[in-house]
Amino acid sequence: MPPVDVLSAESVVESNTESPLSEPLLAMNQQEVQRPTTGRVMQKPLRLLSGPGASPTVDRVPTRSIRYIGSKARVAAQITTILGSWRGRGRFVDAFCGTGVVGREAADLGWPVVFNDHLVSSVATASAQLIARADVPFQRLGGYEAAVDRLERLEGKPGFLWREYSPASATWGAERRYFTTENAARIDAIRDAITAWQVAGVLSVIEARLLIADLLAAANRVANIAGTYGCFLRHWSSSSLRQLHLGPRPLRLNRARFEATCLDVFGLATEEEDAVYLDPPYTKRQYAAYYHVLETIAEGDAPGVGGITGLRPWEHKASPFCYKTRALEALVSLVTRISARRVLISYSDDAHIKMGDLYSSLSLVGDLRIHELATIGRYRPNEQASAKRAAVSEYLFELHKARSQPSCVQ
Ligand SMILES: C[S@@+](CC[C@H](N)C(=O)[O-])C[C@H]1O[C@@H](n2cnc3c(N)ncnc32)[C@H](O)[C@@H]1O
């Protein structure tokens, strides 16, 4: 098996200590291998409200292990320091929320938060970070822990995930090794049960979203991948052979004010007082394709899938920010259309748009400052990649747009 040619690497924060590089890879799509790093989390001591065995209710929820291309987990605190505390007006709009780590930090500074992403899986994952115990009583199921426990005890029930993303798929065509047959059948059973509870009116929207986020996190922990679902590994990694474990997460003690939408960013409405945070994709990696399996779990559907990786239709979510020729125009057009006057934009010097071009274009829209956030080491897997630059810097563009002039009426 030849080594995988890594095209480039982006910042991926994770706390999984097992190196994804310890296994030979089966490269399917153009894909990257991420460098394992550990996100440092400032955390208050957990406060247990209910009895032993209950998931803790906490003042500040610790960051869960979420591996995601372009996650800002390592710089989220720096970004929100620049944002500052809430002054009683406006919302923090995390318009490309991904894992939601930045919105979560903003909520801890008192901001009402809007999460938006065009991926259902991201919106569920981000929302779950701000859910408080009082938001999810799970009245008809005896509480959150009892609901999770019931799902955890379900027998596997072979369904779509089992058929398409476990070795069972060999019966119908290409063998896909994203999950073991046992874990895939359990994911199917749990996802089915959540849908059945929804249909029976047993769950509120937010309760369903929490359980789906728990299932996404659990599936991610046992997925046989090297960071994204752009390919699966040829050999089973040790984590993928573990049994899927759902487990309740710590929930917030204090309710956060937040909303979540799953819209194309160009359809997202903002208000003048809002602070809008933009963290668009920087490279050609289309998130809808790279996280297609998580998206299918979150949607709970059974789309027509194809190819070696069983890719679901994703082209309708192709992001203009992922095309070198369109990224700058798309970003400037988005910033110009946003009604909010304060816009914060994350960008990197290893991305489609050249920093100088971005600076020149954005400075025409308002007052602009650039903050350097961090320099992130790069994973260098081979000579070709080593020849490239050794580190990537992350920046935050802080833009104050001029107040729009009212037009004169004669
Ligand atoms: C760089 S990631 C955001 C990472 C996030 N800030 C975090 O810390 O996890 C970019 C996100 O933009 C989303 N996205 C890409 N194009 C989009 C679009 N046109 N509308 C809405 N979301 C989009 C992707 O699904 C992805 O989650």
The ligand as a Tripos MOL2 file, in Angstrom:
@<TRIPOS>MOLECULE
LIG
   27    29     1     0     0
SMALL
NO_CHARGES

@<TRIPOS>ATOM
      1 C1        -14.1510   26.2770    8.5950 C.3       1 LIG1
      2 S1        -15.6410   25.4260    8.9670 S.3       1 LIG1
      3 C2        -16.2210   26.2390   10.3900 C.3       1 LIG1
      4 C3        -15.5260   25.7440   11.6170 C.3       1 LIG1
      5 C4        -16.1230   26.2810   12.9070 C.3       1 LIG1
      6 N1        -15.8760   27.6880   13.0840 N.3       1 LIG1
      7 C5        -15.5780   25.4990   14.0770 C.2       1 LIG1
      8 O1        -14.8150   26.0680   14.8800 O.co2     1 LIG1
      9 O2        -15.8730   24.3180   14.1750 O.co2     1 LIG1
     10 C6        -16.7180   25.9820    7.6980 C.3       1 LIG1
     11 C7        -18.1740   25.5580    7.8500 C.3       1 LIG1
     12 O3        -18.9250   26.2550    6.8490 O.3       1 LIG1
     13 C8        -19.9940   25.4320    6.4170 C.3       1 LIG1
     14 N2        -20.4110   25.9790    5.1100 N.ar      1 LIG1
     15 C9        -19.7280   25.9610    3.9570 C.ar      1 LIG1
     16 N3        -20.3970   26.6160    2.9950 N.ar      1 LIG1
     17 C10       -21.5380   27.0790    3.5670 C.ar      1 LIG1
     18 C11       -22.6430   27.8300    3.0760 C.ar      1 LIG1
     19 N4        -22.7060   28.2430    1.8000 N.pl3     1 LIG1
     20 N5        -23.6540   28.1360    3.9230 N.ar      1 LIG1
     21 C12       -23.6030   27.7170    5.2200 C.ar      1 LIG1
     22 N6        -22.5770   26.9890    5.7310 N.ar      1 LIG1
     23 C13       -21.5540   26.6710    4.9100 C.ar      1 LIG1
     24 C14       -19.4000   24.0450    6.4090 C.3       1 LIG1
     25 O4        -20.3870   23.0530    6.4820 O.3       1 LIG1
     26 C15       -18.4870   24.0760    7.6400 C.3       1 LIG1
     27 O5        -19.1430   23.5750    8.7690 O.3       1 LIG1
@<TRIPOS>BOND
     1     1     2 1
     2     2     3 1
     3     2    10 1
     4     3     4 1
     5     4     5 1
     6     5     6 1
     7     5     7 1
     8     7     8 2
     9     7     9 1
    10    10    11 1
    11    11    12 1
    12    11    26 1
    13    12    13 1
    14    13    14 1
    15    13    24 1
    16    14    15 ar
    17    14    23 ar
    18    15    16 ar
    19    16    17 ar
    20    17    18 ar
    21    17    23 ar
    22    18    19 1
    23    18    20 ar
    24    20    21 ar
    25    21    22 ar
    26    22    23 ar
    27    24    25 1
    28    24    26 1
    29    26    27 1
@<TRIPOS>SUBSTRUCTURE
     1 LIG1         1 GROUP 0 **** ****
